[in-house]
Structures are given as C-alpha cells and as structure tokens.
Amino acid sequence: GPAAIGLLVEAGADVADGRALGVAAEYGQLEAVAALLCAKAPVDSVAVEGGGTALFRAAMNGHVDTARLLLEQGAGVESADKDGRCSLFVASRDGHLGVARLLLENKADANTTKQDGVTGLFMASQNGHLEVVRLLLDRKADANLANKRGATSLIQAAQDGHSAVVRLLLEHKAEVNAAMQDGWTGLIAAAQSGRPEGVRLLLD
C-alpha cells in the first residue's frame, strides 16, 4: 500500500524506471499511483521496452480515477506503444466508455491511427461497443477512415454483425459503398458472414 511505498522509497527503492507505477495503474491502485507520483516516479515512463505508459495501462483496464490522476499530473494523452496504439485506442477497443470520454475531454485526437491505419472507432465498431462508437462520432471521429487494407469501420461492423453500430455509422455519413483493396464492401462482408439485418440496413 501507500505507506509501504513511502517506507521503501525512504529506504532507497528506485521508482525511476516506472515499473511500479505501471503495475499500480494497470490494476487501478489509485492510492499507490498517488504515492509513487509523490515519490517522483516519472509519469510517462515506459518500464517495458515498446510497452505503454501508466496512462495507457490504466486506460486499457478501464480505471477512470487512475487515468484522471495521471492526466492531472501531466501524463501525455497521445503517448503510444511500439505499435502506435494510444490510450484512447485501447479504451475504445475494449469498450471503456468512461475512460474514452475522459481522454477526449483532455484533448485526445479521436482520429489517431496506429501503424496499420486502424483507429479507435474501427476497433469499437468491430467489437460492437455502441456507446463508445457514439461518443467518438460525436467528437468528430471520421467514419470513413480506412486501414491499410481499405477496411472502414462500417465494413468491419457489417462483417461482425453489429447492426446497431452499422445504423449509427450510416447516420454519421459512413460511405455505404466504400470498398477494400480486394473489392469487398460492407454489403459483401455482411452477406458473406450471414448477417441478414446488416444486409437489409445497407440495401436501404
């Protein structure tokens, strides 16, 4: 706990590599995070090469209060791991609405992509996280951004059978006939995957 952290730091424990801060953030241990920050643990350090910051790890696990504290202490909202995934990306992918909202309130870019062109909106659409999709679209996420294969959020949602997401994307001007490099559209993806409701939505 925090008291033990204080004793260990007084005894010379090193907090500079950020490993303890990252673990505390990952598990949502708010008081431990506060104690480590008080002991001058660097807020944006990355303990594991190529890994994410403490904010990234809090976001991935849906810890809103921990993420808020880290942001208040200057955590970089756009800091990314080696694959280009930022905190908003993982929060969106995993359906953590509260964290996603907090990050956007702190100026996270709703259209940030990782190295393969995939956005948080794409991942939220793929995984059927309707309210996260709604939040991102309300914050001006581009419904027509495509990954390197040409797949858009609409194509992915149609393929995976998330009809409510398909409907919402269409309401936000997602291009119904956008095609991947291999020519597949949302309609073809829905038909191939046996998604009759998606087919109906796209035909309408």
N, C-alpha and C positions, 0 to 999 in steps of 0.2 A: 504493500500500500504506500501512500504518500509519505507517511512517517518513516518507513523503511528506506524509501528512496532518499529522503533527506539525510538519514544516517550514513547511507552508503556513499553519497556524494561528499559528505563531510570527511569520510574516511579515504577519499581519493578515487572513488569509482568514476570512470570516464563515460560521459554522456555524449561526447563529441561525434561519434560515428552514427548517431541517430537510430541505432538498432533498437534500443529500449523504447524510444519514442514511437517508432513504427509499430512495434508489437502492441504497445498500450493503445495506440489509435485504432489498430485493426480490431481489437477486442472491445473498443468503446469504454475504456477505463479512464473516464473523464478526469478524476482527481489525480491519477497517476500522470496523465498527459500534462495537467497543470503544474504538477510538481517538477516534472522533467523540464518543462519550458522555463520554470522559475530557476532551475539549475543551469540554465543557458544551453540546453540541448538545441542545436540548430533546427529551426522549424521546417526547412526544406531539404534536409539531408536525406540521402538515399543509402540505406545500410547495405542493401544487396545490389551488386552491380546490375544495372539495367532495370532495376525494380522501381516501384513507385514511392513517392513521398508519404509522410504520415497522413496528409490530407487525402491522397489517393486511396490509401488503405482504409481510412475511415469512411470515405465515400463508397467504396466497393462493398462495405458491410452495412451501410445504411445508418451510420451513427451520426445523427444530425447535430447533437450538442457538442460532440467532439470536433466535428468539422467546423462548427461555428467558432469554437475556441481557437482552433488553428488559424482560421481566417482572420480572427481578431488580432492574432499575434503575427500576422503578415505572411501567412502561407501563400505561395503562388498558385492562383486558381487555375492557371493553364499549364502547370508543370506536368510533364508526360513521362511515361516509362519508355523503354527502348523501342517499343512497337508504335509509339506515338499516341498511346491511349492516355487521355487526361482524366481528371476526376469526374467531370460531367459525363464522359463517355461510359465509364464503368457504372456510375449511378443510374444512368439511363438504361443501359443494357440489363441491369439487374432489377429494375423496377423500383428504385428507391426514390419515390416522389419527393419526400421532404428534403433530402439532400440535394436532389436536382434543382428544386426551387431555390434553396439557399445559395447554391453555386451560381445560378443565373442572377440572383439578386446581387451577387458580388462580382458581376461583370464577366462571368464565363461566356465564351462565344458558343452560341447554340449550333453553329455550323462547323466547329472544329472537326477535322477528319484525322484518322490515324493513317499510317503509311500506305495502306491499300485503298484509301479513299472512303472507308466506311465511317459513317457518322453515328452519333448517339441516337439520332432519330431512326436511322436504319435498324440499329440493334433493338431499340424499344419496339419498333414495328414488327421485327422478326419474332420477338418474344411475346407479343400481344399485350404490352404494357400500355393500355389505352390512355390512362390519365397522364402518364409521362409523355406519350405522343402528343396529347392535347396541350400540355404545358410547353413543350418545345415548339410546337407550331404557333402557339400564342406569343412566344418570344422570338418569332421570326425565323425559325429553322426553315431551311429551304427544302420543300417536299420533293424537289426534283433533282437533288444532288445524287450522283451515281458513284458506285465504287469502280475499281479498275476494270471490272468485267462488264460494266454498264448496268448493273442491277440497281434499281431505285428502291426506296422504302416501300412504294406501292407494289412493285413486283414481288418483293420478299414477303410482305404481309399477305398478298394474294396466294402465294405458293404455300404458305404455312397456315392458311385457313382462318386468319384473323379478320373476319368480316367487318367488325365494328371499326377496326383500325383502317381498313380499306375505305370504308364510308367516310371516315374523318379526313383521310388524306385527300380523297376526291373533293370534299368540301373546301379544302385548302389548295385547290388548283393543282393537285398532282396530275401529271400528264398521263392520261389513260393509255396512250399508245406508245409510251416510251419503250424502247427495245434494248436488250442486252446485245453484246457483240455477236452472240450466236443467233440473234433474231428473236429470242424469246421475249414476249410481252407479259404483262400481268395476267391477261386473259389466257394465254397459252399455259402459263405457270399454274393458274387455278384449275384449268381443265386437266392438265397432266396429273395434278395432285388429287383430283377428285373432290373439288371444292365447289359444289353447285351454287351455294349462296354467293360466293365470290364471283363466279361466272355471271350470275344474274346482275349483280351490282355493276360489274364492268361493262356489261352489254347495255345497261340503262344509261 
